[in-house]
Amino acid sequence: MSRENGRGEGGAQEAPPEQLALIRESVRKAKAPRAKPRTWRGAALAKELPVARVLVDKGVLHLDRYFDYAVPEELDADARPGVRVRVRFGAGRHRVRDGRREGGGLVDGFLVERLAESDYAGPLAALAQVVSPEPVLDPELLGLARAVADRYAGSLADVLQLAVPPRSARAEKRPSPEPLPPPQAPAAGPWERYEQGPGFLASLASGGAPRAVWNALPGPRWSEELARAVAATLASGRGALVVVPDGRAVARVDAALTALLGDGRHAVLTADAGPEKRYAQWLAVRRGAVRAVVGTRAAMFAPVRDLGLVALWDDGDDSHSEQHAPQPHAREVLLLRAAQDRCAFLLGSWTCTVEAAQLVETGWARPLVAGREQVRAAAPLVRTVGDGDLARDEAARAARLPTLAWQAVRDGLRRGPVLVQVPRRGYVPRMACAACRTPARCRHCSGPLEGQESGAALRCGWCGREENDWHCPECGAFRLRAQVVGARRTAEELGRAFPAVPVRTSGREQVLDTVPDTPALVVSTPGAEPVAEGGYAAALLLDGWAMLGRPDLRAGEDALRRWLAAAALVRPQSAGGTVVVVAEPTLRPVQALVRWDPVGHAVRELSERAELGFPPVSRMASVAGPPEAVADFLRAVELPREAEVLGPVPLSVTPPGRPRRAGGPPPGEHWDRALVRVPPGSGAGLAGALKAAQAARMARGNDAAVWVRIDPPDIG
């Protein structure tokens, strides 16, 4: 034993007097030992309102309710309604010590309210922790989330996952700026072009709550018009919320708001901003420092104070449909907010969806449109190339472009950029026999054969195998033709046809925001069209049959929406703007494009769906899963008496290695889908019945997946 160790055996007797005095003083000042933070065993409870009602973040339907917890006295000050908490969940009745339930795993939740006593007779577990004293859930947001969960047969916890962004401690510590005083009411500006435009702005500025379906004129001024509607609402001392499909649209509205109101009056809520910045902006809105919000679909739940206006741009865009449970649509959420907060509602687009037409048809909203003279002055000239024209056109049979389209490109390039819209990305996504038009299929998996940029062997789009010796199984021919040509192949062919002109592409790999006002060919897939400074001189809408021929109820509506979105970027006819659409001119969507009459197209679609009992006239839900699970679910669910079940029918199998479609079966699995529809007024009963049946399955521990979706966007 060393000398130092031996000296240590003397303990406190040999310690210096100063050290002994320090030890005694530390013992006298020490506080009583705290209770364990995991259980708070033995801790005193809050003297007032000792019960906390908590929404536990479990996200399962059979636990979609509140749970009561005891509030320790030490957490009394921070445990306020709306804060984030952590609780123990899953403890059994037998795990009780000193009157407290213990055990279970730590889960997150929200404290909804404080109570004097619980209606639960048994012992309560204690709150484990208040994660942050910052209130993030107010009664208005909670009521909206509850309404969305009930409408879409989902759980409240899942909706709040979409509504409240993840916490950032650094963002919470930073103070939000002081709110600015209301601005002056703006002038009507471009709203003068609409018959009821100035009156709509005046109503917003005076504190009114008008509801309108706005058919915007073609051109780039829609973002300025939205900004003026927001400014008029702010001038009345109220808040405003604008939801747009993507980040590019957010940037345009953001720039318009900044130019009109200056900095500091609005917040931008997008996923691209990053978690910390987005949460800081969200907190500024929650605290009332900012009264206006523009963002993508996640912003539909933004907690704007004194909400006076909710606005949605381009409600037909797929981006407005949330892919996470319970998959709400931004349009329906904003409709719920308009009814809950009794605020103004503005649904705008270059086109008109059937749902928007129904809002006008029922009288819930008023149309906000321009006169035909204004439409003709702002719209480009639209020309068509149908099957008859292609049959008589020698150039069309030998080349990619019909003669009319080639002439429009040539004339347009003399004055500026030309937009070419191609409905498919890639090079040559689909090949077929040149003699009998039979689609070329892989011999191993029957997948579609695709051409490659190198011009070498074909490759299967499903399994990736190359095919070097293909011949048609129907007629024995060896020659192939492009059944559907992709954007890259189109750009390559246009580059050869116009060798002195630069060719730019915009699609999934790279989406361009803007292009300069110089001669260029811009090849884009639908939805990725960049904005040209001063507008495009011309536009080609190729392969219209590829969009019109989809086996979907919304095929015509969606094709017209994509065509109008591209044509709206073209200069007016008075400035030489021309649009050429390659589609059969007698089809209803093509005629609506030529006349620039999306409202008439939507009204006619609505009347036909009313006769057939299709949405939005009826409410519909889809039930998808393995055949046995779907059959068991339909036998167990207690549907409303007026409900009608269509199907079940098999869904197309997702090939192995391909990404899973939203609501579709996992790769390689065989699923069935049934559609359940009810007449108007029975939607709440349908959602409640489906939710109860799904909750019962989960409570029994049924492992077979059954997907339930209210208002599915694609019903075939």
Secondary structure, 3 states (H helix, E strand, C coil): CCHHHHHHCCHHHHCCHHHHHHHHHHHHHCCCCCCCCCCCCCCCECCCCCEEEEEECCCCHHHCCEEEEECEHHHCCCCCCCCEEEEEECCCCCCEECCEECCCEEEEEEEEEEECCCCCCCCCCEEEEEEECCCCCCHHHHHHHHHHHHHCCCCHHHHHHHHCCCCCHHHHHCCCCCCCCCCCCCCCHHHHHECCHHHHHHHHHCCCCCEEEEECCCCCCHHHHHHHHHHHHHHCCCEEEEECCCHHHHHHHHHHHHHHHCCCCEEEECHHHCHHHHHHHHHHHHCCCCCEEEECHHHHHCCCCCEEEEEEECCCCHHHECCCCCCCEHHHHHHHHHHHHCCEEEEEECCCCHHHHHHHHCCCCEEECECHHHHHHHCCEEEEECHHHHHHCHHHHHCCCCHHHHHHHHHHHCCCCEEEECCCCCCECEEEECCCCCECECCCCCCEEEECCCCCCEEECCCCCEECCCCCCCCCCCCEEEEECCHHHHHHHHHHHCCCCCEEEECCCCCCCEECCCCCEEEECCCCCCEECCCECEEEECCHHHHHCCCCCCHHHHHHHHHHHHHCCECCHHHCCEEEEECCCCCHHHHHHHHCCHHHHHHHHHHHHHHHCCCCCCEEEEEEECHHHHHHHHHHCCCCCCCEEEEEEECCCCCCCCCCCCCCCCCCCCCEEEEEEECCCCHHHHHHHHHHHHHHHHHCCCCCCCEEEECCCCCC
